[in-house]
Amino acid sequence: MRTDRFQLHMITDGMKQNDELREIVTNALRGGVDVIQLRYKSAPALDLYTLGEQIRPVIKEFHARLLINDRLDVALALQTDGVHLAGKSLPVGAARSVVGDNFLLGFSVHSVEDAKRAAEQGASYVTFGHVFPTNSKPGLPPRGVEGLQEVVEAVSIPVLAIGGITAENIDRVLATGCAGVAVIGAISQDADPEKAARYLRQRMDASPYRPRHPFPLQ
């Protein structure tokens, strides 16, 4: 596998659980997803832990990675590959002091300043968005590929794009030099998650562009 391969992350939609969630995760991984980010904002720690236990064997089978959104305690208890933090989560620096160096620590940013601060505090990568209009951020104007480009050029860590990304606009996203994309509905809410993931994966692999700072593969 080439070391500058674009990353495809699927974030769970916070609705599907148990067998339905495991089936979607399995199909997404078959289609070429690299990372599953388990996100259920309102779920108690036990429920999130249980869901993580259910999908972790499938993720390991495909040699993919599992990240937990927000809950560092659950990520550590499950011994996942990392955690993804946001503005209301623990500060990046505080989380890094707990987990050490060999742990993926992602952070959601919305500006160059946010991205620089996260990188200085020890983030492994950041996600920037939303790039295009998306149902998950109704009424909020998108930040566009121009904003994404500015963040990619401002930091020396991988930047993932998020928000309204589809197979139709992904070339514009990858042209910024980002390390890949994170999607929710484009895969998890598609009638055929495997087909949707595979189409995105094919478009990314065929891209003439390369990441400015590739996502760590190990």
N, C-alpha and C positions, 0 to 999 in steps of 0.2 A: 504494500500500500504506500502510495507516495506521501511524503511528509507534509506537502503543502495542499493536501486535499481539503476542499471546502467541507465544513461541518453542517449537518442537518440535525437539528434538535426538535423534538416534539414535546410540547408542554401539554399536560393533561388538562381537560376542559373544566374540571371541578364538578362534573355531574355524573359521569359514568363510573361505576364501581364493580368490584368483584369479577364475575365471569366476563361481563361485557368489557370492562376495562382491560382485563388480561387478553382478551381476543383482539382488541384494538391495538394494544401494545405489540402483540405478536405479529400482527399484520404490518404494522408500521416498521418494525425491525426487518421483516422479510423484504420490505420495499426499499430498505437502505438507510433507515434512520440510525444515526450514530449515538444519540443520547436521548434518554427519556427523562424529562423533568417532571416529577410528581408534585403537582400543585393543587391543593384543596384549602383555600384560604380560611374557611370557617370550620374545618375539621379539627376535633380535639387530637392531641398527640397520639393517643392510642389508636384512633381510627386511621390516621395517616401512617402510623407504624404498621398496622395490619395490612393496609393496601400495599405498602412497600414490600412487605414479606411475600405477598401474593405474586407480585410481578418481578421480583428480583431474580428468581431462577430462570425465567424466560430471557431476561436481559443478559444474564451471564451466559446462557446458551448461545446467544448471538454475538458474544464478545463485545457487547455494547456497554454503555455506562448509565448509571442511575444517579441523578441529582435530586435532592429534596428542596423544594421551594420554602424559603423563610426559616424553617425549623431546624436549627443546627443540632439540637438535642436528638431529634429523630434521625437525622443523617448520621450522627455518631453512633447511635444505638443500632442502626441497621448496617453500619460499616459500609456506607455507600461511597461512591467516588468523590462526592462533594456536595456542596450546598449552594443554592442561588438566593442571594439576599436582595432586598429592596429598601426603599427609603425608611420604612417603618420597622425594618429588621434590626438585628444587632449591627453596630458599626463594623465595617470591614476590618479595621485594625484590631478590634476586640476579638472578632472571630478568628482572625489569623493567629493571634497569640495563643488561642486554645488548640487549634488544629495542627499547627506546625506547617512545614513547607510542602509536604507530599499529599496535598488535599486540594481539590479544585474548589475555588472560592469565586463565584460569580456575583456580579452586582448590576442592577438595572439603573441606567443613567438616561438623562434627558438633555444633557448639555456637555460641552467640552469641559467646563469646570468640574462637573460631576465626575466625568471620566478620569480626568487628571487626579482628582482627589482619591478616587477608588484605587487607581494604579499605585499612587504613593503609599497607600495604606496596606497594599499587599494583595489586591485582587488578582486572580489568575486571568480573568477576562471580564469584559462588560458586555451587556446587551444595550443597544440604543434603539429608541423608537418613541412613538410609533412612526414608522417611515411613511406608510400610506394610510388612508382612512380604514378604520376597522370597527367592527361591531362591538368589540370589547372596550372601546374608548369613544362612545357616542358623544358628539358635540365638541370634541377636542380636535383642533386642527392638526393635521400630520406635520411632522418635522422635515419630511422629504429626504431625497437621496443627497441633497446638498448638505444638510445637517449631518447625515451619516458620514459623508466624505470628510467633513471637518473633524469629527471625532476620530475616525480611522487615522488621520494624519497627525493628530495631536498626542496620541499615546503610543507606547511601545509594547502594549499587550494586545491580544486578540480582541476584536470587536465583532459581535454578532448583531445582525439586523433583525428587528421584530416589528410586526404590525402591518397587516394587510398584504403580506407577501404571497404571491401566487406564481405559478409557472409562467404566466404572461408577463410579469414585471421583474422576474428574478434576475434577468441579465443586467438590468439597470442597477440593481442592488450589488451584484458581484463586481461590477465595474468600479466600484468605490474602493476595492481592495479589502473589504471586510473579510472576516474569517469564515463566514457562513451565515446561516439564518436559523431563527427559532420561530416555530409556527404552532398555532393551536388549531383553529378551525380548518385550515387547509388540509390537514390530515385527519385529526381526531373526529371531526364532524362530517367528513366526506362519506358517502355511501360505500366507497371501496377504499379504505385507508391504505391498503397495500399498493394499489394502483396509483393513488395520489402521491404516496411517498416515492414510489419508483420513478414517476414522471419528474418530480422535483430533483431526485438524485441524478437522473440522466441529464437534465438540463445543467446541473451544477458540474458534473464530471465533464461535460462537453464544452464548458465555458472556456474562452480564450484567456480569461483573466485569472489571476492568482491572488491569494491572500497576502496582504502587506505583512501581517504577523500571523502565521498559521496557528491554529488551535493545537495545544499539546496533545499528542496521541497516546502518551503513557503517563 
